[in-house]
Amino acid sequence: EKKGMAETKAAMSLDAIPDAIIADGKFKYVLMEIKGPDGSKQIVRGTKSASWHDDIVQETRATLEPHGYQVQCLGGGRIIHQAPNVEIFGYSQAYGRANHDTSANLVRGVYPDHHVTWNNEGY
């Protein structure tokens, strides 16, 4: 007997998805809301390999949609991560400015020993 799609997709719980995954150095980032069978939350993703903010969104969708999650981008910006400092700023031309305060709080939760700041300056 075939298992229902909902059963096979529920393999990844919301709690198993990190609130923030960021690289080292200077890079683009996005703030996204993910919704799944067990609820929703906001997450931060940033990587040096992304030429565009949308690259990060598409990569996140490819990772999470097979598990039954919907991914919506709430905005973007840039991060400079030089431990122990993290600076969040700027905006995305495609998605607009993320709520950097929300993003900073998510990053602080994952990197409690880092000094995380944000501002609305720059691009």
Buried (B, 14 or more C-beta within 10 A) or exposed (E): EEEEEEEEBBEBEBEEBEBBBBBEEEBBBBBBEBBBEEEEBBBBBBBEEBEBBBBBBBBBBEBBBEBBBEBEBBBBBBBBBEEEEBBBBBBBEEBEBBBBEBBBBBBBEBBEEBEBEBEEEEE
